[in-house]
Amino acid sequence: MPFGLYLHFPFCRNKCSYCDFYKELYDARLEVRFFEALKIETELAAMAFGPFDREISTIFIGGGTPTLSNPDLLAGWLEQLRRLFIVPDGIEFSIENNPDSVTAEKLTTFRQLGVNRPTFGIQSFKPQLLQLLNRKHNPADSARSVYLTNALGYTNFGADLIFGLPRQTSKMLSEDIDELIDLDPPHISFYQLTVEPHTTLAERVQSGSLVMPDPDLSLALYRGGCARLAEAGYIRYEVSSFAKPGFECRHNMRYWDGSDYLGLGPSAHSFMIGQRFANVPDVEQYIHLLSQGRRPVIADVSGIAERMVEAIMLGLRTSKGIDRQRFAVRFGRSVEERIDLRQYGLFVKSGHVIDENETIRLSDDGICVADEIIRRLVN
């Protein structure tokens, strides 16, 4: 069966205050060593999974800041990838971009390499909020990035917007959404700021120098944002994902429906032929292990019970919900074995959960409090 491919590019120019993804400050010499190791990892992956899965269905390069990558090094790896695996022409090929690092030359190069879906971490159009997040771009960078994308003939691209920031008012968010809608991206990721441990944001919240919004306000911001996006023609197909019809992110959908995906690069996660594993979150250790011909993986020892819980959690975040029959075929057990039936009955009665046509999904009201419902349902 075809699988999705994710590459984690582990370098950034700076570290955003809220980000807990693995990254290192950019170093050109270290990048060369990283790509040398990546080629070894790609070859080892082809040896490990080639007999089972050889065709790639989607490619997503994230990070980090992939736009910092040396295009010659990236092109060399993609050439190897196409030699070792089947990579059909025209598959969804996404790459993340920071607006301040976008140029016409880079977007042109990416397109020549097969990228057809750039995404932009806009996050906000308010300079004071971008500063709070330690983002280095400004609103003009965001608008310029989208202009260049359209001018160069890309027909699919995505943009990220954050809500629930300290000091963010409903008026601020409303203006942000209106500005983003004016740019008309086919896909929008609209997600709530979370305070991750060991980040600068967490330190400031713990010290009291920043105060996160009241949960009721965050819920109101989400509801209002969802309504405005729906009014503009965007369909919510996952809690934080909105798209014009036909522009859903196919790569991310693989994560949610339990399909195979292979992650390359330090800290990348994979799920291949029933095996779940992650790469070491350290670029030097990653390079060292691969220089010895060893895959840099950390095995996941969790079992079917954990996989069932994960499938329920991810499935309920999507508009399609959980297909009972598919769940039973995948796990050999019913979904009812892993949920609290009393809580389930209460949520069905309240209208937060909809059970129909062998599918379990959340209603619009349920989606708005998805995390709480999932927490209560999963036992």
C-alpha positions as CSV (number, residue, x, y, z in Angstrom):
1,M,0.0,0.0,0.0
2,P,1.2,3.6,-0.7
3,F,2.5,5.5,2.3
4,G,3.0,9.2,3.2
5,L,6.5,10.5,3.7
6,Y,7.5,13.1,6.3
7,L,10.9,14.8,6.5
8,H,11.8,16.8,9.6
9,F,14.3,19.5,8.7
10,P,15.8,20.3,12.1
11,F,17.1,23.8,11.6
12,C,15.8,27.3,12.4
13,R,17.1,30.9,12.5
14,N,15.5,31.5,15.8
15,K,13.3,29.6,18.3
16,C,9.7,30.7,18.6
17,S,8.5,31.1,22.2
18,Y,5.8,28.5,22.0
19,C,7.4,25.8,19.8
20,D,8.4,22.5,21.3
21,F,9.3,20.7,18.1
22,Y,12.9,19.6,17.9
23,K,15.2,22.1,16.2
24,E,18.7,23.5,16.2
25,L,20.0,26.9,15.1
26,Y,20.9,26.8,11.5
27,D,24.5,25.9,10.7
28,A,25.5,25.3,7.0
29,R,28.2,22.8,7.8
30,L,25.9,20.8,10.1
31,E,23.2,20.9,7.3
32,V,25.7,19.2,4.9
33,R,26.3,16.4,7.5
34,F,22.6,16.1,8.1
35,F,21.8,15.5,4.4
36,E,24.6,13.0,4.2
37,A,23.0,11.1,7.1
38,L,19.6,11.5,5.6
39,K,20.7,9.8,2.5
40,I,21.9,6.8,4.5
41,E,18.6,6.7,6.5
42,T,16.6,6.8,3.2
43,E,18.6,3.9,1.8
44,L,18.1,1.9,5.0
45,A,14.4,2.7,5.0
46,A,14.1,1.4,1.4
47,M,15.8,-1.8,2.5
48,A,13.5,-2.2,5.5
49,F,10.2,-1.3,3.9
50,G,10.7,-1.6,0.2
51,P,9.5,-5.2,0.0
52,F,6.2,-4.1,1.6
53,D,5.6,-0.5,0.6
54,R,7.4,1.2,-2.3
55,E,5.0,3.8,-3.5
56,I,4.8,7.2,-1.8
57,S,1.4,8.9,-1.8
58,T,2.2,12.3,-0.2
59,I,5.4,14.2,0.8
60,F,5.5,16.7,3.6
61,I,8.6,18.6,4.7
62,G,8.3,20.3,8.0
63,G,10.6,21.5,10.8
64,G,12.3,23.6,11.7
65,T,12.4,26.0,8.8
66,P,12.7,23.9,5.5
67,T,13.0,27.1,3.5
68,L,16.5,27.5,5.0
69,S,17.6,24.2,3.2
70,N,20.3,24.3,0.6
71,P,18.4,23.6,-2.6
72,D,21.2,21.5,-4.1
73,L,21.3,19.3,-1.0
74,L,17.5,19.0,-1.0
75,A,17.5,18.2,-4.8
76,G,20.1,15.5,-4.3
77,W,18.0,13.8,-1.6
78,L,14.8,14.0,-3.7
79,E,16.7,12.4,-6.6
80,Q,17.7,9.5,-4.4
81,L,14.2,9.2,-3.0
82,R,12.7,8.9,-6.5
83,R,15.4,6.3,-7.3
84,L,14.6,4.1,-4.3
85,F,10.8,4.5,-4.2
86,I,8.0,5.0,-6.6
87,V,7.0,8.7,-6.5
88,P,4.2,9.4,-9.0
89,D,4.1,12.7,-10.7
90,G,1.7,15.2,-9.2
91,I,1.3,13.8,-5.7
92,E,0.6,16.2,-2.9
93,F,4.0,17.6,-1.9
94,S,3.9,20.1,0.9
95,I,6.7,22.2,2.5
96,E,6.5,24.6,5.4
97,N,7.6,28.2,5.1
98,N,8.2,31.1,7.4
99,P,7.0,34.2,5.6
100,D,10.3,36.1,6.3
101,S,12.3,33.5,4.5
102,V,10.1,33.3,1.4
103,T,11.5,34.5,-1.9
104,A,10.4,34.1,-5.5
105,E,13.6,32.2,-6.2
106,K,13.0,29.7,-3.5
107,L,9.3,29.2,-4.4
108,T,10.4,28.7,-8.1
109,T,13.1,26.2,-7.0
110,F,10.6,24.3,-4.8
111,R,8.2,24.0,-7.7
112,Q,10.9,22.7,-10.0
113,L,11.6,20.0,-7.3
114,G,8.0,18.9,-7.3
115,V,6.5,20.9,-4.5
116,N,2.9,21.9,-5.2
117,R,1.6,22.8,-1.8
118,P,3.6,25.4,0.2
119,T,2.3,26.3,3.7
120,F,2.9,29.5,5.5
121,G,3.2,30.0,9.3
122,I,1.4,33.4,9.3
123,Q,0.1,32.9,12.9
124,S,-1.1,36.5,13.2
125,F,-1.1,39.9,11.4
126,K,-0.7,41.8,14.6
127,P,3.0,42.8,15.1
128,Q,2.6,42.8,18.9
129,L,1.4,39.2,18.9
130,L,4.1,38.1,16.5
131,Q,6.7,39.6,18.8
132,L,5.1,37.8,21.8
133,L,5.5,34.5,19.8
134,N,9.1,35.5,18.8
135,R,8.2,35.3,15.2
136,K,10.6,37.3,13.0
137,H,8.2,38.1,10.1
138,N,5.8,41.0,9.8
139,P,2.4,41.2,8.2
140,A,3.8,42.5,4.9
141,D,6.0,39.3,4.7
142,S,2.8,37.2,5.0
143,A,1.0,39.1,2.2
144,R,4.1,39.0,0.0
145,S,4.5,35.3,0.4
146,V,0.9,34.6,-0.7
147,Y,1.3,37.1,-3.6
148,L,4.4,35.3,-4.8
149,T,2.7,31.9,-4.5
150,N,-0.2,33.0,-6.7
151,A,2.1,34.8,-9.1
152,L,4.2,31.7,-9.6
153,G,1.2,29.6,-10.4
154,Y,0.7,27.5,-7.3
155,T,-3.0,26.5,-7.1
156,N,-2.8,24.9,-3.6
157,F,-1.3,26.3,-0.5
158,G,-2.0,26.6,3.2
159,A,-1.7,29.2,6.0
160,D,-1.6,28.8,9.8
161,L,-3.4,31.1,12.2
162,I,-3.3,30.9,16.0
163,F,-5.9,31.9,18.5
164,G,-6.0,32.0,22.3
165,L,-2.8,34.1,22.7
166,P,-2.2,36.2,25.8
167,R,-3.4,39.8,25.2
168,Q,-5.4,38.8,22.1
169,T,-8.8,40.3,22.0
170,S,-11.8,39.1,20.0
171,K,-11.4,42.2,17.8
172,M,-7.8,41.3,17.1
173,L,-8.7,37.8,16.0
174,S,-11.6,38.9,13.9
175,E,-9.3,41.2,12.0
176,D,-6.7,38.5,11.6
177,I,-9.3,36.1,10.2
178,D,-10.6,38.8,7.8
179,E,-7.1,39.6,6.6
180,L,-6.4,35.9,6.0
181,I,-9.6,35.3,4.2
182,D,-8.7,38.2,1.9
183,L,-5.6,36.3,0.9
184,D,-7.8,33.4,0.0
185,P,-5.7,30.4,0.9
186,P,-7.3,27.1,-0.1
187,H,-6.4,25.6,3.3
188,I,-6.3,27.2,6.8
189,S,-5.0,25.6,10.0
190,F,-6.7,27.5,12.8
191,Y,-5.4,26.2,16.1
192,Q,-5.2,27.2,19.7
193,L,-2.0,28.3,21.4
194,T,-0.9,25.7,23.9
195,V,1.7,26.1,26.6
196,E,4.2,23.4,26.1
197,P,6.7,22.5,28.9
198,H,10.3,23.8,28.6
199,T,9.4,26.6,26.2
200,T,10.0,30.3,26.7
201,L,6.2,30.8,26.7
202,A,5.8,28.3,29.6
203,E,8.5,30.1,31.6
204,R,6.7,33.4,31.1
205,V,3.3,32.0,32.1
206,Q,4.8,30.3,35.1
207,S,6.5,33.5,36.2
208,G,3.2,35.5,35.8
209,S,4.6,37.9,33.2
210,L,2.0,36.5,30.7
211,V,-1.5,35.3,31.4
212,M,-3.2,32.9,29.2
213,P,-6.8,33.7,28.2
214,D,-9.7,32.4,30.2
215,P,-10.9,29.0,28.7
216,D,-14.4,30.4,28.1
217,L,-12.9,33.3,26.1
218,S,-10.8,30.8,24.1
219,L,-13.9,28.7,23.3
220,A,-15.7,31.8,22.2
221,L,-12.8,32.8,19.9
222,Y,-12.8,29.3,18.4
223,R,-16.6,29.3,17.8
224,G,-16.5,32.8,16.3
225,G,-13.5,31.9,14.1
226,C,-15.2,28.7,12.9
227,A,-18.4,30.6,12.0
228,R,-16.5,33.2,10.0
229,L,-14.5,30.6,8.1
230,A,-17.6,28.6,7.3
231,E,-19.2,31.8,6.0
232,A,-16.2,32.3,3.7
233,G,-16.6,28.8,2.2
234,Y,-14.2,26.8,4.3
235,I,-15.2,23.3,5.4
236,R,-13.9,22.1,8.8
237,Y,-12.7,18.5,8.3
238,E,-10.7,18.3,11.5
239,V,-10.8,20.3,14.7
240,S,-8.1,22.7,13.6
241,S,-8.2,22.2,9.8
242,F,-10.3,24.1,7.3
243,A,-10.3,23.8,3.5
244,K,-12.1,24.9,0.4
245,P,-13.7,21.8,-1.2
246,G,-11.1,19.4,-2.6
247,F,-8.1,21.1,-0.8
248,E,-8.0,19.0,2.4
249,C,-4.4,18.1,3.3
250,R,-4.1,14.5,2.2
251,H,-0.9,13.9,4.1
252,N,-2.3,14.9,7.5
253,M,-5.4,12.8,6.8
254,R,-3.1,9.7,6.8
255,Y,-2.2,10.4,10.4
256,W,-5.8,10.6,11.4
257,D,-7.2,7.5,9.6
258,G,-4.4,5.1,10.6
259,S,-2.7,4.8,7.2
260,D,1.1,4.2,6.9
261,Y,3.5,7.0,7.0
262,L,7.3,7.1,7.2
263,G,9.2,9.8,9.1
264,L,12.8,10.7,8.3
265,G,15.1,13.1,10.1
266,P,15.7,13.6,13.8
267,S,12.6,13.4,16.0
268,A,10.4,12.2,13.1
269,H,7.7,9.6,13.9
270,S,6.5,6.7,11.7
271,F,3.8,4.1,11.5
272,M,4.7,1.4,8.9
273,I,3.3,-2.1,8.4
274,G,1.9,-2.1,11.9
275,Q,5.1,-0.8,13.5
276,R,5.3,2.5,15.3
277,F,8.6,4.1,16.0
278,A,10.4,7.5,16.3
279,N,13.8,8.8,15.5
280,V,16.2,10.1,18.1
281,P,15.5,13.9,18.7
282,D,19.2,14.9,18.4
283,V,20.9,15.7,15.1
284,E,24.4,14.8,16.3
285,Q,23.2,11.4,17.6
286,Y,21.2,11.0,14.4
287,I,24.3,11.6,12.3
288,H,26.5,9.4,14.5
289,L,24.1,6.4,14.4
290,L,23.7,6.6,10.6
291,S,27.4,6.9,10.1
292,Q,27.6,3.4,11.7
293,G,24.9,2.1,9.4
294,R,22.3,2.0,12.1
295,R,18.8,3.3,11.8
296,P,18.3,6.0,14.5
297,V,15.0,4.7,15.8
298,I,13.4,4.4,19.2
299,A,10.9,1.6,19.3
300,D,7.4,2.2,20.5
301,V,6.5,-0.6,22.9
302,S,2.9,0.3,23.3
303,G,0.3,-2.3,22.3
304,I,-3.1,-2.7,20.7
305,A,-4.9,-1.0,23.6
306,E,-2.9,2.2,23.1
307,R,-3.4,2.0,19.4
308,M,-7.2,1.7,19.9
309,V,-7.2,4.7,22.2
310,E,-5.2,6.7,19.7
311,A,-7.6,5.8,16.8
312,I,-10.6,7.0,18.9
313,M,-8.9,10.2,19.8
314,L,-7.8,11.0,16.3
315,G,-11.0,9.8,14.7
316,L,-13.2,12.0,16.9
317,R,-11.2,15.1,15.9
318,T,-12.3,14.6,12.3
319,S,-15.6,15.4,10.7
320,K,-15.9,11.9,9.4
321,G,-15.6,10.4,12.9
322,I,-15.0,6.7,13.6
323,D,-16.2,4.0,11.2
324,R,-17.3,1.1,13.4
325,Q,-16.7,-1.6,10.8
326,R,-13.2,-0.3,9.8
327,F,-12.3,0.0,13.5
328,A,-13.3,-3.6,14.1
329,V,-11.4,-4.9,11.0
330,R,-8.3,-3.0,12.0
331,F,-8.2,-4.0,15.7
332,G,-10.4,-7.1,15.8
333,R,-12.4,-5.5,18.6
334,S,-15.3,-3.1,18.8
335,V,-14.8,0.6,19.6
336,E,-17.2,0.1,22.6
337,E,-14.5,-1.9,24.3
338,R,-12.3,1.2,24.8
339,I,-14.9,3.9,25.7
340,D,-16.8,4.7,28.8
341,L,-20.3,3.6,27.8
342,R,-22.0,5.7,30.5
343,Q,-20.3,8.9,29.4
344,Y,-21.0,7.9,25.8
345,G,-24.7,7.7,26.4
346,L,-24.8,11.0,28.1
347,F,-23.0,12.7,25.2
348,V,-25.3,11.1,22.7
349,K,-28.3,12.3,24.8
350,S,-26.9,15.8,25.0
351,G,-26.3,16.0,21.3
352,H,-22.5,16.3,21.5
353,V,-22.0,12.9,20.0
354,I,-23.8,11.6,16.9
355,D,-24.2,7.9,16.4
356,E,-25.6,7.0,13.0
357,N,-25.0,4.8,10.0
358,E,-22.3,2.8,11.9
359,T,-20.3,6.0,12.4
360,I,-19.5,7.8,15.6
361,R,-18.7,11.5,15.3
362,L,-18.9,14.7,17.2
363,S,-21.6,17.3,16.5
364,D,-20.6,21.0,15.8
365,D,-21.1,21.6,19.6
366,G,-19.1,18.5,20.4
367,I,-16.2,19.6,18.1
368,C,-15.9,22.8,20.1
369,V,-15.1,20.8,23.3
370,A,-13.5,17.8,21.6
371,D,-10.6,17.5,24.1
372,E,-13.0,17.3,27.1
373,I,-15.3,14.8,25.4
374,I,-12.4,12.6,24.4
375,R,-10.9,12.8,27.9
376,R,-14.1,11.6,29.4
377,L,-14.9,8.9,26.8
378,V,-11.6,7.1,26.6
379,N,-11.0,4.6,29.4
